[in-house]
């Protein structure tokens, strides 16, 4: 069995330093709570470039060319 933490490659991991947690703790979007790093998880979704892009679009929307932000 692979003992590496799944959380580090999970799409549901919230990676914002302002949350103020670190070490072996992360915020899970799906569970909506701070959890310790897991090697087994029922809500794990591997983060790929495409899935991250889709998640960002759903969270932040799409900025059209020429649109100011």
N, C-alpha and C positions, 0 to 999 in steps of 0.2 A: 504494500500500500504506500502511496505517496503521502508523506507527512507535511508537505508544503501547505501553507494557509491558502485557501481558496479566495479569501477576501481580497487579497492583493490584485487579483485579476478579475474581480467581479464587477459587473455593470452597476450593481446596486450600491457599491461603496461610495460614500460621500467624501470627497477629497477636498475639504476646505479648511485651511489652517485656523480660521476665525472660530471654528467650533471649539478649539482649545484642547483637543484630546490627542494622544499620541501613544507611542509604544505599542502595546498589544491590544489597543482599543481602536475601533473605527465606528462610524455611524452608518447604519444600514438603511437605505431609503425604503426598501420593501418592508422591513420590520418596523421602521420608524423608531429606532432605538439604538443606543450605543451597545455594541457587542464586542466580546473578545474575538480574536482571530480564530477562525474555524478551519478544520481540515475536512469537515463534512457539513453540508448545509442544504436544506430542502428548497431554498429560494435562490440558489446560485445560478447566475447567468454570466457566461464568459463574455468579457468585454472585447469586442472587435472594433476596428476603426469605424465600420458601418454602424454598428449598434450604438456606439458612443455618439456618433454624428446624429443619429435618429433621436436619441434621448435628449441631446442638447437642443435640437429643433423643437421637440415637444415641450421642453421646459422654458426655452427662451424665445421661441419663434424663429422666423427667418428674416434677416435683414436684406431688403432689396437693394440692388445697386443704386447709388445716388441718394439713398435714405440716410439721414443724419441720425446719430445716436449719441 
